[in-house]
Amino acid sequence: MKDAEQPRRADESGVMDPFPHMHPLLKKNYGQWDWHDRPRPGVLHHVAKSGDEVWTVRAGTQRQMDVHTIRKLCDIADEFSDGHLRFTTRSNAEFMVTSEDKTGPLIERLNGAGFPVGGTGNSISMISHTQGWLHCDIPGTDASGVVKALMDELHHEFTHEEMPNRVRITTSCCQINCGGQGDIAINVQYTKPPKINHDLVANVCERPAVVARCPVAAIRPAMVNGKPSLEVDEKKCICCGACYPPCPPMQINGPDSTKLAVWVGGKHSNARSKPTFHKLVAAGLPNNPPRWPEVAEIVKTILYAYKDDARDWERMGEWIDRIGWPRFFEITGLAFTRHHIDDWRGARSSLNASTHIHF
């Protein structure tokens, strides 16, 4: 008897092959597009060298989806775009259609179902973020909640192309894992070393793993009250929170130690100017769910100052470079402190304190 063929094991590294699920016209004209334009905010029109045309309608969605929302989006795709739907890295849903006549009814249906159409061109795109409390082992807050609160405030800027250039906003649940460079970035910052519950460490934590996890070698084994435990050298500790996942008794979250910070001027792309790092402009903001009003107020202040003062096609970092940081703080009314001065020269000693890097 011939041995049955063994099914191929799924390769879970890297991204999946997009071609089996790609729209037929996109597959046919792959790499052969001639030009594109935007008939209106949220709609992309691509024309291939063969003359084929595709209209893509982009709608904003929530990052954390329930099965009912996914089914609703799939039903809309079945009705208007022959079942073709894709999700972008910023949690947008994109529907591809081959006739411009279908875009109007599709937009009307999406808006009626609560999915705003926009996020293209010189507008605010959907805020990229991590899932926070849903799956992360080290979050200081729930980034999805911050995104929901901010996008409620910035709905008009998502559905209209009125900014000098595109605006990318990012959020992160902690200050060491996720997040990325953005025109505006909202990141969690831990402000105090962990509080250790020494009675639980021996039963819960694998101490060598916790020691190895610390990037600045600030944790070492210790005996406390006759029990194996850990201790933290607070002079070395950078309050990153990396010790919490392998050892929950090293608690670092709390109203007094978890704050939010706003950074500006980051840029991933090299269009018209080189990529740039963002820089801190506001720190110590209260982690105040469910609406985070203090964070929203600062983000809107920065955003509308940029909208009013920047020149056409200037990204936020380019606008700040042109007017200068003193003028930026003057326009926005943010407090400038000594912590904003970028004069740090001690990186060598810090890196040499790490268990991973020596030079």
C-alpha positions as CSV (number, residue, x, y, z in Angstrom):
1,M,0.0,0.0,0.0
2,K,1.4,3.3,-1.0
3,D,2.2,5.7,1.8
4,A,-0.2,8.6,2.0
5,E,1.3,11.9,1.1
6,Q,2.1,14.0,4.1
7,P,0.5,17.5,4.0
8,R,3.0,20.3,3.7
9,R,3.6,22.0,7.0
10,A,2.6,25.7,7.0
11,D,5.5,28.1,6.9
12,E,4.8,30.6,9.7
13,S,7.8,32.8,9.2
14,G,7.4,35.9,7.1
15,V,4.4,37.2,5.3
16,M,2.0,34.9,3.4
17,D,2.0,34.7,-0.3
18,P,-0.4,37.4,-1.5
19,F,-1.1,36.1,-5.0
20,P,-3.7,33.4,-4.3
21,H,-6.0,36.0,-2.7
22,M,-5.2,39.0,-4.9
23,H,-7.8,40.7,-7.1
24,P,-7.6,39.3,-10.6
25,L,-6.8,42.7,-12.2
26,L,-4.1,43.4,-9.6
27,K,-2.5,40.0,-10.3
28,K,-2.8,40.5,-14.1
29,N,-1.1,43.9,-14.0
30,Y,1.3,43.3,-11.2
31,G,4.3,45.7,-11.7
32,Q,2.8,47.2,-14.8
33,W,0.9,50.2,-13.4
34,D,1.1,53.4,-15.5
35,W,-0.3,56.2,-13.3
36,H,-2.7,56.8,-10.4
37,D,-4.7,59.6,-8.8
38,R,-7.2,60.2,-6.0
39,P,-10.7,61.2,-7.2
40,R,-11.7,62.0,-3.6
41,P,-10.4,61.4,0.0
42,G,-10.3,57.6,0.7
43,V,-10.4,56.6,-3.0
44,L,-7.3,55.5,-5.0
45,H,-7.5,55.1,-8.8
46,H,-4.9,53.1,-10.5
47,V,-4.5,52.7,-14.3
48,A,-2.3,49.9,-15.8
49,K,-0.3,50.1,-19.0
50,S,-2.8,47.7,-20.5
51,G,-5.6,50.2,-19.9
52,D,-7.2,48.2,-17.0
53,E,-8.5,50.4,-14.1
54,V,-9.0,49.7,-10.4
55,W,-10.5,51.9,-7.8
56,T,-9.6,51.2,-4.1
57,V,-11.9,52.5,-1.4
58,R,-10.1,52.8,2.0
59,A,-12.2,52.7,5.2
60,G,-11.0,53.0,8.8
61,T,-11.7,50.2,11.2
62,Q,-10.9,49.3,14.8
63,R,-7.7,47.3,15.4
64,Q,-9.2,44.7,17.6
65,M,-12.1,43.2,15.7
66,D,-14.8,40.8,16.8
67,V,-16.2,38.2,14.4
68,H,-19.4,40.1,13.8
69,T,-17.4,43.2,12.4
70,I,-15.3,40.9,10.2
71,R,-18.4,39.3,8.8
72,K,-20.0,42.7,8.2
73,L,-16.9,43.8,6.2
74,C,-16.9,40.5,4.3
75,D,-20.6,40.9,3.4
76,I,-19.9,44.4,2.1
77,A,-17.0,43.0,0.0
78,D,-19.2,40.3,-1.4
79,E,-21.8,42.8,-2.4
80,F,-19.6,45.5,-4.0
81,S,-16.1,44.1,-4.7
82,D,-16.6,40.5,-5.7
83,G,-15.4,39.4,-2.3
84,H,-12.0,41.1,-2.5
85,L,-10.9,42.9,0.7
86,R,-7.6,43.5,2.3
87,F,-6.4,45.0,5.6
88,T,-3.5,47.5,5.7
89,T,-0.8,47.8,8.4
90,R,-2.7,50.7,9.9
91,S,-5.9,48.7,10.3
92,N,-7.7,50.1,7.3
93,A,-10.0,48.0,5.2
94,E,-9.5,48.4,1.4
95,F,-12.1,47.3,-1.2
96,M,-11.1,47.0,-4.8
97,V,-13.6,47.6,-7.6
98,T,-13.3,47.7,-11.4
99,S,-15.9,50.3,-12.1
100,E,-16.1,53.9,-10.8
101,D,-19.9,53.6,-10.6
102,K,-19.5,51.2,-7.7
103,T,-17.5,53.6,-5.5
104,G,-20.4,55.9,-4.6
105,P,-22.7,53.1,-3.3
106,L,-19.8,51.4,-1.6
107,I,-18.8,54.6,0.3
108,E,-22.4,55.2,1.3
109,R,-22.7,51.6,2.6
110,L,-19.4,51.9,4.5
111,N,-20.4,55.2,6.1
112,G,-23.8,53.8,7.0
113,A,-22.2,50.8,8.7
114,G,-19.9,53.1,10.8
115,F,-16.7,52.7,8.7
116,P,-15.4,56.2,7.7
117,V,-13.8,56.5,4.3
118,G,-10.5,58.5,4.2
119,G,-6.9,58.3,5.3
120,T,-5.3,59.0,1.9
121,G,-3.2,61.9,0.6
122,N,-2.5,64.9,2.9
123,S,-4.8,63.7,5.7
124,I,-4.3,61.9,9.0
125,S,-4.1,58.2,8.4
126,M,-5.3,55.6,10.9
127,I,-3.1,55.6,14.0
128,S,-0.8,52.6,14.0
129,H,-0.7,50.9,17.3
130,T,-0.1,47.7,19.3
131,Q,-2.8,45.6,20.8
132,G,-1.9,46.4,24.4
133,W,-3.8,44.5,27.0
134,L,-5.1,42.0,24.5
135,H,-1.9,40.1,24.0
136,C,1.2,42.0,25.1
137,D,3.0,40.9,28.3
138,I,4.5,44.3,29.2
139,P,1.9,47.1,28.4
140,G,1.6,50.2,30.5
141,T,-1.8,51.0,29.0
142,D,-4.1,49.9,26.2
143,A,-2.9,51.5,23.0
144,S,-6.2,50.6,21.3
145,G,-8.1,52.8,23.7
146,V,-5.8,55.8,23.1
147,V,-6.3,55.3,19.4
148,K,-10.1,55.1,19.7
149,A,-10.2,58.3,21.8
150,L,-7.9,60.2,19.5
151,M,-9.6,59.2,16.2
152,D,-12.9,60.3,17.7
153,E,-11.3,63.7,18.1
154,L,-9.6,63.7,14.7
155,H,-12.4,62.2,12.5
156,H,-12.7,65.2,10.3
157,E,-8.9,65.1,9.6
158,F,-9.2,61.5,8.5
159,T,-12.0,62.1,6.1
160,H,-10.7,65.3,4.6
161,E,-7.3,66.0,2.9
162,E,-6.6,69.4,4.5
163,M,-3.1,68.9,6.0
164,P,0.1,70.3,4.4
165,N,1.2,66.7,3.9
166,R,0.3,63.3,5.2
167,V,0.4,62.9,8.9
168,R,1.5,59.6,10.5
169,I,0.6,59.0,14.2
170,T,1.7,56.0,16.2
171,T,1.1,54.7,19.7
172,S,2.9,52.2,21.8
173,C,1.9,50.4,25.0
174,C,5.4,50.6,26.4
175,Q,8.7,52.3,25.7
176,I,10.9,49.4,24.6
177,N,9.0,47.0,22.3
178,C,6.5,48.4,19.8
179,G,5.8,51.8,18.2
180,G,7.7,53.5,15.5
181,Q,8.8,56.7,14.1
182,G,5.9,59.0,13.4
183,D,5.0,62.7,12.8
184,I,3.4,62.4,16.2
185,A,4.0,59.4,18.5
186,I,2.3,58.7,21.8
187,N,4.3,56.2,24.0
188,V,4.0,54.9,27.5
189,Q,6.9,55.7,29.8
190,Y,7.5,54.0,33.1
191,T,8.8,56.4,35.7
192,K,9.9,54.2,38.6
193,P,11.8,51.0,39.2
194,P,9.7,47.8,39.8
195,K,8.1,47.1,43.2
196,I,9.1,43.5,44.1
197,N,6.8,41.1,46.0
198,H,9.6,39.0,47.5
199,D,7.2,36.4,48.8
200,L,6.2,35.4,45.3
201,V,9.4,35.6,43.3
202,A,10.7,32.1,44.2
203,N,7.5,30.4,43.2
204,V,6.8,32.4,40.0
205,C,10.0,33.6,38.5
206,E,13.0,31.9,36.9
207,R,15.6,34.2,38.3
208,P,18.4,33.7,35.7
209,A,16.0,34.6,32.9
210,V,14.9,37.8,34.7
211,V,18.6,38.8,35.3
212,A,19.4,38.1,31.6
213,R,16.3,40.1,30.5
214,C,17.5,43.4,32.0
215,P,19.3,45.5,29.3
216,V,21.5,47.4,31.8
217,A,22.4,44.6,34.2
218,A,20.5,46.3,37.1
219,I,18.9,43.1,38.5
220,R,20.8,40.4,40.5
221,P,19.8,37.5,42.7
222,A,19.3,38.1,46.4
223,M,18.0,36.4,49.6
224,V,15.2,38.3,51.2
225,N,13.6,37.0,54.5
226,G,15.3,33.7,54.0
227,K,13.8,33.2,50.5
228,P,15.4,33.4,47.1
229,S,14.5,36.6,45.4
230,L,15.8,39.5,43.3
231,E,17.0,43.0,43.9
232,V,17.3,46.1,41.6
233,D,20.2,48.6,41.5
234,E,18.0,51.7,41.1
235,K,21.0,53.7,40.0
236,K,21.3,51.6,36.9
237,C,17.6,50.9,36.3
238,I,16.1,52.7,33.3
239,C,12.5,51.8,34.2
240,C,12.0,50.0,30.9
241,G,9.7,47.3,32.3
242,A,11.5,44.4,30.6
243,C,11.7,42.5,33.9
244,Y,7.9,42.3,34.3
245,P,7.0,39.7,31.7
246,P,9.3,36.9,33.0
247,C,8.5,37.9,36.6
248,P,5.1,39.4,37.3
249,P,5.9,40.0,41.0
250,M,8.3,42.7,39.8
251,Q,5.3,45.1,39.3
252,I,6.0,48.2,37.3
253,N,2.5,49.3,36.2
254,G,0.6,51.7,38.4
255,P,-1.0,55.2,38.5
256,D,2.1,56.7,40.0
257,S,4.6,55.0,37.7
258,T,2.9,54.7,34.3
259,K,2.7,57.9,32.3
260,L,2.4,58.9,28.6
261,A,4.8,61.0,26.5
262,V,4.4,62.7,23.1
263,W,7.2,62.7,20.5
264,V,7.2,64.6,17.2
265,G,9.2,64.7,13.9
266,G,9.7,61.1,13.1
267,K,9.6,59.8,9.5
268,H,10.2,56.4,8.0
269,S,10.1,57.2,4.3
270,N,12.8,58.9,2.3
271,A,10.4,60.8,0.0
272,R,11.7,64.4,-0.5
273,S,13.9,64.1,2.6
274,K,15.7,61.5,4.6
275,P,14.1,59.4,7.4
276,T,14.3,61.1,10.8
277,F,14.0,60.1,14.5
278,H,11.3,61.7,16.5
279,K,12.1,63.8,19.6
280,L,10.4,64.2,23.0
281,V,8.2,67.3,23.5
282,A,5.9,66.4,26.4
283,A,6.3,63.8,29.1
284,G,4.7,62.8,32.4
285,L,1.1,63.0,31.0
286,P,-1.4,61.1,33.1
287,N,-2.5,57.7,32.0
288,N,-6.1,58.6,32.2
289,P,-8.5,56.2,30.5
290,P,-10.9,55.9,28.9
291,R,-10.6,59.2,26.9
292,W,-7.0,60.4,27.8
293,P,-8.1,64.1,27.6
294,E,-4.6,65.5,28.5
295,V,-2.9,63.5,25.7
296,A,-5.6,64.4,23.2
297,E,-5.3,68.1,24.0
298,I,-1.6,68.2,23.4
299,V,-1.8,66.1,20.2
300,K,-4.5,68.4,18.7
301,T,-2.5,71.5,19.7
302,I,0.6,70.3,17.9
303,L,-1.4,69.1,14.9
304,Y,-3.3,72.3,14.3
305,A,-0.2,74.4,14.8
306,Y,1.4,72.4,12.0
307,K,-1.8,72.6,9.9
308,D,-1.9,76.4,10.2
309,D,1.8,77.2,9.9
310,A,3.5,74.6,7.7
311,R,4.1,75.0,3.9
312,D,2.6,72.7,1.3
313,W,4.3,69.3,1.3
314,E,6.3,69.9,4.5
315,R,6.2,66.9,6.9
316,M,6.0,67.8,10.5
317,G,9.7,67.3,11.1
318,E,10.6,69.5,8.1
319,W,8.3,72.2,9.4
320,I,10.0,72.1,12.8
321,D,13.4,72.2,11.3
322,R,12.4,75.3,9.3
323,I,10.9,77.3,12.2
324,G,13.3,76.0,14.9
325,W,12.5,74.3,18.2
326,P,12.2,77.6,20.2
327,R,9.5,78.8,17.8
328,F,7.8,75.3,17.9
329,F,7.5,75.5,21.7
330,E,6.3,79.1,21.5
331,I,3.6,78.3,19.0
332,T,2.3,75.2,20.8
333,G,2.7,76.6,24.3
334,L,4.4,73.4,25.6
335,A,6.9,73.8,28.4
336,F,10.5,73.5,27.5
337,T,12.8,72.0,30.2
338,R,16.4,70.9,30.4
339,H,15.2,67.3,29.6
340,H,14.5,68.4,26.1
341,I,18.2,69.4,25.4
342,D,19.8,66.7,23.3
343,D,23.3,66.7,24.8
344,W,23.6,63.2,26.1
345,R,27.2,61.8,25.7
346,G,27.1,58.9,28.2
347,A,25.9,56.2,25.9
348,R,29.2,54.3,25.9
349,S,29.2,53.8,29.7
350,S,25.5,52.7,29.6
351,L,26.0,50.2,26.8
352,N,29.1,48.8,28.5
353,A,26.9,48.2,31.6
354,S,24.7,45.9,29.5
355,T,25.0,42.1,29.6
356,H,24.7,42.0,25.8
357,I,27.0,44.8,24.4
358,H,30.6,45.5,25.3
359,F,33.1,47.6,23.5
